[in-house]
Amino acid sequence: MPDANYADESASVEALRRRLGRLDPHQVAAWRTMSPARRLEIAFQAYQFALDTVRLTERRRHPDLAPEELAWRVTRRMQGDPQLGR
């Protein structure tokens, strides 16, 4: 009988698959030809792009924010938790 952690992880994977929808077979094939290091580099670049975009959006919405509050707003949005750090 699988343990609770396995069931939780399996449910999380299925939820992510539903959120992502059908994967493009050509994209999957392209990722499979890449080395793990290259895939990780692309993932880091995507994360950095998202971080920069959120930071810019928050700064434009709230130009008078102190740097610390801006950092918290960005962190909350990136983590998806509006109560983080409060």
N, C-alpha and C positions, 0 to 999 in steps of 0.2 A: 504494500500500500504506500503510495507516495506521501512524503511529508508535506506539511502546510506550506513551507517555503517554496517547494517545487510547484505546488498548485498556484500560489500567489505569482510566482515568476511566469508560469505558463499563461495565466490570465492576463498579465501585463503584456506579454508578447502578442497575444491575440488582440488585445485592445489596440496596440500600436499598429498591427497589421490592418485592422479595420479603419483606423485613422488615416493611414497612408494610402489605402486603396490598392488597386492593382499596380504592380511594378512593371515598368517598361522592360521587356526582355532584352532590348538592345542596350539599355543602360546597365542592366544586371551583367550582361556579357562584358561591357566595357570595364566595370568595376572588377570583375574576375580576372581580367588581364593585368591589373595593376598590382604592384607589390603592396604588402601591408603598410610599409612606410609611406608610400604614395597616398593610399587611402586615408591614412591617419593625417597626413599633411592637408589633404583636401577637407577633411572634417574640421581640422583646426582653422583653416581659412574660412570655412562657412560659419563657424562659431564666431570668429573675430568680426566677420561682416555683420552678423546679427547683432553683436555687442555694439559695434560702432553705430549701426542704424538706430538701435534703441537709445543709445546715449545722445545722438544728434536729435532725435525726436523729442526726448525729454527736455533737452536744453532749449529747443525751440518753443516748446509749450510753456516752459517755466524758466525764462532767462535770468531771473533773479535768485535762483536756488544757490545755496551754499554748496561747495564741492562735495561735502560729506552727504548732504541730503540727495544730491544728484546721484551719487554712487549708490545710495540705498534704493532710490527709485529704479535705477537700472538693474540692480540685483534682484529686486522684487519682481520686475517684469521678466527677466531672464529665467528666474526660478518658478515663475507662475504662482507666487505666494504673496498676496498683498499685505499679509500680516508679518512677514519676515522682518526681523530687526526692530519690532515695535514693542 
